[in-house]
Amino acid sequence: MTQEELEQAAHTYEAAAAELERALGHCHVAAEHFREGKVPNGTAHAWAARGHLVRAARQLDAQAEQHTAKAQLPGD
């Protein structure tokens, strides 16, 4: 892999980590709201957490798809 490709991979993982950290924050806020009986607010944060998880998964999926071109099977 070139240095540029390695940098892009690193960026992808940092971006995914940032999305996961945002998801974590929304989960904590959702829990607080549910404990306080604020169901609409809790639900909004729960869905926001899910959205960040989806974004992180997409980023990691794209990275995985790139590796399908790099990983070789015997006989390739």
N, C-alpha and C positions, 0 to 999 in steps of 0.2 A: 504494500500500500504506500502511496505517496504521502508526504507530510500534509498536503492539502486534504487528502481523504481522511487521514487520521484526525486532523483538526475538525473536519466536518462531523466525524463520528463523535468526537468529544463534545462538540456543540449540541448534537442530538441528545446525548445522555444528560447534559446539563439542563437542556430545555425540558426534557421529560422529568427530571428531578424537581425542577421549579413547579411544574404542573402538579406533581405529587405532593409537594409541600403546600401548595394552595389547597389541594383536596383535603389534606390533613387539617388545615386551619378551618375550613368550612365544616368538617366533621365535628371539631371541638365546639364551634359556635352552634351548630345544629343541636348537639347534645345539651348545651346550656338552655337553648330556647325550649326544647322539649321538656326539660326539667321544670321550667317556669310555666309550662302549659301554653306556650306561644306556638301553637301547631303550624299556622301559616308561615311564620318566620323560620321555624325549624325545618319545615319542608322545603322552603326556598334554599336554605343552605345545604340541605341534604342533596338536592338536585344539582346545586352548584358544584358540590364535591364530586358527584357522578360525572358532570361535564368535564372537570379537570382530569378525572381518571380516563375518560374517553380520549381526551387530547393526548395524554401521556401514552396511552396504548397505541394510538395512531402513529405517534412519532417512533415508538419502538417497533411497531409493525413495519414501518418504512425501512428502518435500519435492518430488520431481519430479511426483508425482501431483497435488499442490496446484497446481502450475503449469499443469496441463492446463486448469484453470478460468480461468486468468489470460491465457495466451497466446492471441491471437486470429489467426485466418486471414483473409485478404482475403474480404470478403463476410459475415463474422460480425457 
